[in-house]
Amino acid sequence: MDSPRNIALACALSMLAGYVDGIGYLHLGGLFVSFMSGNSTRMGVSLAAAEWPLAAQAFMLVVLFVIGAACGSLIVLGRGIHQQPRLLFAEAMLLVIAGLCHAFGFSAYAIAAIVLAMGLENAVFQIEGGGGLGVTYVTGALVKAGQLIAAALTGGARFAWLPNLLLWAALVAGSVLGALAYHWINLASVWFAAGFAFALCAFAALTVRR
């Protein structure tokens, strides 16, 4: 979050994550495709209630997300300056696969592809050593915003908290759009996400050298 370009890209990715999470939440009846803390809590509650199928479903979503995150790391930690566009292209293709799976009646595989794409997305701002900025969940961003507000009140940078709050707002806006799109055309709404991901891939490619 050290430049207008990165702030814009991070907020766009957060909006994309909120969009598909809104779709996934409605389609899965309360589970998530990008918010794994929620799925982990749901898994624990389901285990306590002996709801084994629901617990297993939540667990599989977490596993797929971790696999996607690992694959994203393998892409961005390679050599060269085009890791971000490559990763975003891979994410867009996974969302295309999700759209095709739904079109041919394989909704479970569509959800799997979406979860992989969301895991992949979190590597866009990864740095060497494994750290970086998560863009499919905003708890960390809200904590950081609170800390920076406190810093601003005690003499620190006045508006350093704003980018983190924008990440949260972008995710909320995306989830609203995702819910509206799902009520309109069901899981086919993932095609809009794929198109947006391709647009972000082009943006990253055009701005990566600057």
Solvent accessible surface area in square Angstrom, and as a share of the most:
residue,aa,sasa,rsa
1,M,66,0.29
2,D,126,0.65
3,S,37,0.24
4,P,114,0.72
5,R,54,0.20
6,N,28,0.14
7,I,41,0.21
8,A,54,0.42
9,L,0,0.00
10,A,0,0.00
11,C,23,0.14
12,A,19,0.15
13,L,0,0.00
14,S,0,0.00
15,M,62,0.28
16,L,2,0.01
17,A,0,0.00
18,G,0,0.00
19,Y,22,0.08
20,V,1,0.00
21,D,17,0.09
22,G,10,0.09
23,I,0,0.00
24,G,0,0.00
25,Y,98,0.37
26,L,63,0.31
27,H,58,0.26
28,L,32,0.16
29,G,58,0.56
30,G,11,0.10
31,L,0,0.00
32,F,45,0.19
33,V,0,0.00
34,S,0,0.00
35,F,66,0.28
36,M,24,0.11
37,S,73,0.47
38,G,12,0.12
39,N,0,0.00
40,S,50,0.32
41,T,89,0.52
42,R,80,0.29
43,M,48,0.21
44,G,36,0.35
45,V,91,0.52
46,S,1,0.00
47,L,85,0.42
48,A,94,0.73
49,A,60,0.46
50,A,56,0.43
51,E,82,0.37
52,W,153,0.54
53,P,110,0.69
54,L,42,0.21
55,A,5,0.04
56,A,56,0.43
57,Q,72,0.32
58,A,0,0.00
59,F,103,0.43
60,M,100,0.44
61,L,9,0.04
62,V,32,0.18
63,V,47,0.27
64,L,36,0.18
65,F,22,0.09
66,V,87,0.50
67,I,81,0.41
68,G,1,0.01
69,A,33,0.25
70,A,54,0.42
71,C,59,0.36
72,G,0,0.00
73,S,26,0.17
74,L,143,0.71
75,I,51,0.26
76,V,17,0.10
77,L,90,0.45
78,G,34,0.33
79,R,232,0.85
80,G,49,0.48
81,I,85,0.43
82,H,62,0.28
83,Q,28,0.13
84,Q,30,0.13
85,P,11,0.07
86,R,128,0.47
87,L,0,0.00
88,L,0,0.00
89,F,103,0.43
90,A,29,0.22
91,E,0,0.00
92,A,0,0.00
93,M,76,0.34
94,L,36,0.18
95,L,0,0.00
96,V,27,0.15
97,I,79,0.40
98,A,0,0.00
99,G,0,0.00
100,L,82,0.41
101,C,25,0.15
102,H,47,0.21
103,A,71,0.55
104,F,153,0.64
105,G,61,0.59
106,F,111,0.46
107,S,34,0.22
108,A,81,0.63
109,Y,144,0.55
110,A,0,0.00
111,I,9,0.05
112,A,24,0.19
113,A,7,0.05
114,I,1,0.00
115,V,0,0.00
116,L,41,0.21
117,A,0,0.00
118,M,0,0.00
119,G,0,0.00
120,L,6,0.03
121,E,0,0.00
122,N,24,0.13
123,A,2,0.01
124,V,5,0.03
125,F,24,0.10
126,Q,34,0.15
127,I,113,0.57
128,E,164,0.73
129,G,79,0.76
130,G,49,0.47
131,G,38,0.37
132,G,56,0.54
133,L,41,0.20
134,G,17,0.17
135,V,1,0.01
136,T,1,0.01
137,Y,96,0.36
138,V,21,0.12
139,T,86,0.50
140,G,46,0.44
141,A,10,0.07
142,L,72,0.36
143,V,82,0.47
144,K,96,0.41
145,A,3,0.02
146,G,38,0.37
147,Q,105,0.47
148,L,38,0.19
149,I,70,0.36
150,A,53,0.41
151,A,39,0.30
152,A,27,0.21
153,L,145,0.72
154,T,115,0.67
155,G,74,0.71
156,G,39,0.37
157,A,67,0.52
158,R,180,0.66
159,F,124,0.52
160,A,38,0.29
161,W,54,0.19
162,L,71,0.35
163,P,21,0.13
164,N,15,0.08
165,L,62,0.31
166,L,76,0.38
167,L,1,0.01
168,W,104,0.36
169,A,43,0.34
170,A,10,0.08
171,L,34,0.17
172,V,59,0.34
173,A,41,0.32
174,G,0,0.00
175,S,35,0.23
176,V,81,0.46
177,L,92,0.46
178,G,0,0.00
179,A,29,0.23
180,L,113,0.56
181,A,11,0.09
182,Y,30,0.12
183,H,135,0.60
184,W,179,0.63
185,I,58,0.29
186,N,69,0.35
187,L,0,0.00
188,A,28,0.22
189,S,0,0.00
190,V,0,0.00
191,W,101,0.36
192,F,107,0.45
193,A,1,0.01
194,A,2,0.02
195,G,41,0.39
196,F,74,0.31
197,A,0,0.00
198,F,72,0.30
199,A,56,0.44
200,L,13,0.07
201,C,19,0.11
202,A,50,0.39
203,F,70,0.29
204,A,0,0.00
205,A,45,0.35
206,L,135,0.67
207,T,17,0.10
208,V,35,0.20
209,R,184,0.67
210,R,230,0.84
